[in-house]
Amino acid sequence: MLRDDDVVLVISNAPDLLLAKRIAHVLVEDGLAACVNLGAPGLSIYLWNGEVEGAEEVPIHIKTTYAPVSYTHLTLPTTPYV
C-alpha cells in the first residue's frame, strides 16, 4: 500500500514540444509535480477509433507523490487526448 508521501513516476505523452512544455510548467507551478522531464520525440503506435494509428509524440515523465491526486486527471486540463 502506498503512502501519500511515496514518490511515483507518471508517464504520459504530448503531441508536440510546445504542449509538453506547457504541461510541465503547469504541473510544476501548481505544485503537482516536483520535476517533469521531456524526452526526445518518437513514434507512438496506438489504437484509435478501431484503427491502428501512428504519430510523433513527446514523452513526459512526471515525478510526484502518491498524495491524493487523481493521476488520470493530472494532465487532463492541458492535453488533447481526451
N, C-alpha and C positions, 0 to 999 in steps of 0.2 A: 504494500500500500504506500503510495506516495504521500509525502507531507507537503504542505503549502510552500515551504522554502526549498524543496528539492529542485535542482536545476534540470531543465528539459530543453531539448532541441526540436524546434518545429521546422519542418522543411516544406517549402512552397515554391511556386514559380510565378513569374510575371511575363507578359508578352513582349516587353521591351525594357531597356535600361532606365528610361525616364520614369516609368511607373514603378519599377523596382526601387529606385531611389526614393520616390515619394512614399512608398510603403515603409521603407526603412526609417525615414525621417519621422513619420507619424508614430510608428511603434516606439522608437527611442524617446522622442519628445513627450509622448503621452505616458511614459514610464511602463509600457507593456513589455519592453524588451531591454535587456542590458546591452546587447550588441546584435547587430544584424550584418551578416556577411553576404555580399552579392558575388556570384560566380560568373564565369565566362558564359556567354550564350551558347546553347547547344540544342540539338534537335530532340524534341519530345514526340513520341508516338502514343496516341491515345484513341479511345473510342468516343465518338461524339455523334449523338443522334443516330446510333446504329451503324455508323461508318467509321472505318479506321482513317484517322487524320494524322497529319504531322505538321509541326510548326516550330520555329525557333523560339526558345524561351530563356529567360534569365533565372537561374536557380537562386533561391533566397533561403538562408539558414538563420533562423531566429533563435537567439539564446535568451531564455526567460526562466521563470519558475513555474511550478505547478499551481501556484496560488489561484484562487477562484477566478480563472479567466477561461472563457469558452474558446478553445482553440479553433473550433470551426468558424468562429467569428473574429478571430484575431486579425485577419487581413480583409475580411468581408467588406468593410466600408470603402476600400480603395481598389479592390480587384474586379476585373470584368468577367471573371469566371463563375458568375452566379446565374 
